[in-house]
């Protein structure tokens, strides 16, 4: 059962990444919608791991 769940998550992630690349190359409207959702989900997943208020979009800090 866990294998089926992990396989479904993997397929969603790979499909989202394909839509991001396709939308960047000028794909149809639905790919842009899926790509935006994928990028938003990625930001939400990364946000708890950030220090501070989670709003800094500068990448790495060189302090």
Backbone as JSON Lines, residues from 0, in Angstrom:
{"i":0,"aa":"X","n":[0.82,-1.19,0.0],"ca":[0.0,0.0,0.0],"c":[0.87,1.26,0.0]}
{"i":1,"aa":"X","n":[1.92,1.25,0.82],"ca":[2.8,2.41,0.87],"c":[3.52,2.59,-0.45]}
{"i":2,"aa":"X","n":[3.82,1.5,-1.13],"ca":[4.47,1.57,-2.43],"c":[3.56,2.25,-3.45]}
{"i":3,"aa":"X","n":[2.29,1.96,-3.41],"ca":[1.33,2.59,-4.32],"c":[1.25,4.08,-4.04]}
{"i":4,"aa":"X","n":[1.21,4.45,-2.77],"ca":[1.14,5.86,-2.39],"c":[2.4,6.61,-2.82]}
{"i":5,"aa":"X","n":[3.56,6.05,-2.57],"ca":[4.81,6.69,-2.98],"c":[4.93,6.78,-4.49]}
{"i":6,"aa":"X","n":[4.45,5.77,-5.19],"ca":[4.48,5.81,-6.66],"c":[3.58,6.92,-7.19]}
{"i":7,"aa":"X","n":[2.41,7.1,-6.57],"ca":[1.5,8.16,-6.98],"c":[2.12,9.53,-6.73]}
{"i":8,"aa":"X","n":[2.77,9.71,-5.59],"ca":[3.43,10.98,-5.28],"c":[4.56,11.23,-6.28]}
{"i":9,"aa":"X","n":[5.33,10.22,-6.58],"ca":[6.42,10.36,-7.55],"c":[5.89,10.76,-8.93]}
{"i":10,"aa":"X","n":[4.8,10.14,-9.36],"ca":[4.21,10.49,-10.65],"c":[3.71,11.93,-10.67]}
{"i":11,"aa":"X","n":[3.12,12.39,-9.56],"ca":[2.67,13.78,-9.49],"c":[3.85,14.75,-9.55]}
{"i":12,"aa":"X","n":[4.92,14.42,-8.86],"ca":[6.1,15.3,-8.86],"c":[6.73,15.36,-10.25]}
{"i":13,"aa":"X","n":[6.9,14.21,-10.87],"ca":[7.5,14.18,-12.21],"c":[6.59,14.89,-13.21]}
{"i":14,"aa":"X","n":[5.3,14.67,-13.12],"ca":[4.36,15.35,-14.01],"c":[4.38,16.86,-13.81]}
{"i":15,"aa":"X","n":[4.49,17.29,-12.57],"ca":[4.58,18.73,-12.29],"c":[5.85,19.33,-12.86]}
{"i":16,"aa":"X","n":[6.95,18.63,-12.73],"ca":[8.22,19.13,-13.29],"c":[8.16,19.21,-14.81]}
{"i":17,"aa":"X","n":[7.54,18.22,-15.44],"ca":[7.39,18.25,-16.9],"c":[6.54,19.46,-17.31]}
{"i":18,"aa":"X","n":[5.48,19.74,-16.55],"ca":[4.64,20.89,-16.87],"c":[5.38,22.21,-16.68]}
{"i":19,"aa":"X","n":[6.25,22.29,-15.69],"ca":[7.04,23.51,-15.48],"c":[7.93,23.76,-16.69]}
{"i":20,"aa":"X","n":[8.61,22.72,-17.16],"ca":[9.49,22.87,-18.31],"c":[8.69,23.2,-19.56]}
{"i":21,"aa":"X","n":[7.58,22.51,-19.76],"ca":[6.75,22.72,-20.94],"c":[6.15,24.12,-20.94]}
{"i":22,"aa":"X","n":[5.69,24.58,-19.78],"ca":[5.12,25.92,-19.7],"c":[6.18,26.99,-19.96]}
{"i":23,"aa":"X","n":[7.41,26.75,-19.52],"ca":[8.49,27.7,-19.76],"c":[8.8,27.81,-21.25]}
{"i":24,"aa":"X","n":[8.52,26.77,-22.0],"ca":[8.75,26.78,-23.45],"c":[7.52,27.2,-24.24]}
{"i":25,"aa":"X","n":[6.49,27.69,-23.52],"ca":[5.3,28.21,-24.2],"c":[4.23,27.18,-24.46]}
{"i":26,"aa":"X","n":[4.03,26.27,-23.53],"ca":[3.01,25.24,-23.71],"c":[1.61,25.79,-23.57]}
{"i":27,"aa":"X","n":[0.62,24.9,-23.65],"ca":[-0.78,25.33,-23.54],"c":[-1.1,25.9,-22.16]}
{"i":28,"aa":"X","n":[-2.26,26.53,-22.05],"ca":[-2.65,27.2,-20.82],"c":[-2.7,26.26,-19.62]}
{"i":29,"aa":"X","n":[-3.19,25.03,-19.81],"ca":[-3.31,24.13,-18.67],"c":[-1.95,23.77,-18.09]}
{"i":30,"aa":"X","n":[-0.91,23.75,-18.93],"ca":[0.42,23.46,-18.39],"c":[0.92,24.61,-17.52]}
{"i":31,"aa":"X","n":[0.54,25.84,-17.9],"ca":[0.93,26.99,-17.07],"c":[0.23,26.96,-15.72]}
{"i":32,"aa":"X","n":[-1.01,26.51,-15.7],"ca":[-1.76,26.4,-14.45],"c":[-1.13,25.33,-13.55]}
{"i":33,"aa":"X","n":[-0.84,24.18,-14.14],"ca":[-0.22,23.09,-13.37],"c":[1.18,23.5,-12.9]}
{"i":34,"aa":"X","n":[1.94,24.19,-13.76],"ca":[3.28,24.63,-13.4],"c":[3.22,25.61,-12.24]}
{"i":35,"aa":"X","n":[2.28,26.54,-12.27],"ca":[2.14,27.5,-11.17],"c":[1.81,26.79,-9.86]}
{"i":36,"aa":"X","n":[0.92,25.8,-9.94],"ca":[0.6,25.01,-8.75],"c":[1.79,24.22,-8.24]}
{"i":37,"aa":"X","n":[2.57,23.68,-9.15],"ca":[3.76,22.93,-8.76],"c":[4.78,23.83,-8.08]}
{"i":38,"aa":"X","n":[5.02,25.01,-8.65],"ca":[5.97,25.94,-8.05],"c":[5.48,26.43,-6.69]}
{"i":39,"aa":"X","n":[4.18,26.67,-6.57],"ca":[3.61,27.09,-5.28],"c":[3.76,25.98,-4.24]}
{"i":40,"aa":"X","n":[3.5,24.75,-4.64],"ca":[3.65,23.62,-3.71],"c":[5.1,23.48,-3.28]}
{"i":41,"aa":"X","n":[6.03,23.69,-4.2],"ca":[7.45,23.64,-3.85],"c":[7.83,24.71,-2.84]}
{"i":42,"aa":"X","n":[7.29,25.91,-3.02],"ca":[7.56,26.99,-2.06],"c":[6.98,26.65,-0.69]}
{"i":43,"aa":"X","n":[5.78,26.08,-0.67],"ca":[5.16,25.73,0.61],"c":[5.93,24.62,1.32]}
{"i":44,"aa":"X","n":[6.47,23.69,0.56],"ca":[7.25,22.61,1.16],"c":[8.56,23.13,1.71]}
{"i":45,"aa":"X","n":[9.19,24.07,1.0],"ca":[10.47,24.62,1.45],"c":[10.33,25.62,2.58]}
{"i":46,"aa":"X","n":[9.2,26.27,2.71],"ca":[9.03,27.37,3.67],"c":[9.31,26.98,5.12]}
{"i":47,"aa":"X","n":[8.86,25.84,5.63],"ca":[9.14,25.52,7.04],"c":[10.63,25.32,7.34]}
{"i":48,"aa":"X","n":[11.42,24.96,6.34],"ca":[12.84,24.73,6.55],"c":[13.67,25.99,6.56]}
{"i":49,"aa":"X","n":[13.07,27.11,6.2],"ca":[13.81,28.37,6.14],"c":[13.91,29.0,7.51]}
{"i":50,"aa":"X","n":[14.97,29.76,7.69],"ca":[15.1,30.53,8.92],"c":[14.4,31.86,8.77]}
{"i":51,"aa":"X","n":[14.16,32.54,9.84],"ca":[13.54,33.87,9.79],"c":[12.07,33.78,9.49]}
{"i":52,"aa":"X","n":[11.57,34.76,8.74],"ca":[10.14,34.8,8.48],"c":[9.72,34.01,7.24]}
{"i":53,"aa":"X","n":[10.63,33.4,6.52],"ca":[10.3,32.58,5.36],"c":[9.98,33.37,4.11]}
{"i":54,"aa":"X","n":[10.21,34.67,4.11],"ca":[9.89,35.52,2.97],"c":[11.1,35.92,2.15]}
{"i":55,"aa":"X","n":[12.31,35.54,2.56],"ca":[13.49,35.94,1.81],"c":[13.62,35.1,0.56]}
{"i":56,"aa":"X","n":[13.7,35.73,-0.59],"ca":[13.8,35.02,-1.87],"c":[15.16,35.28,-2.51]}
{"i":57,"aa":"X","n":[16.2,35.35,-1.73],"ca":[17.49,35.68,-2.3],"c":[18.37,34.49,-2.55]}
{"i":58,"aa":"X","n":[17.93,33.3,-2.2],"ca":[18.8,32.14,-2.38],"c":[19.7,31.96,-1.18]}
{"i":59,"aa":"X","n":[20.98,31.76,-1.44],"ca":[21.94,31.52,-0.35],"c":[22.38,32.83,0.26]}
{"i":60,"aa":"X","n":[22.72,32.75,1.55],"ca":[23.31,33.93,2.17],"c":[24.79,33.66,2.38]}
{"i":61,"aa":"X","n":[25.6,34.67,2.15],"ca":[27.05,34.51,2.22],"c":[27.65,35.02,3.52]}
{"i":62,"aa":"X","n":[26.84,35.08,4.61],"ca":[27.41,35.59,5.87],"c":[28.36,34.59,6.46]}
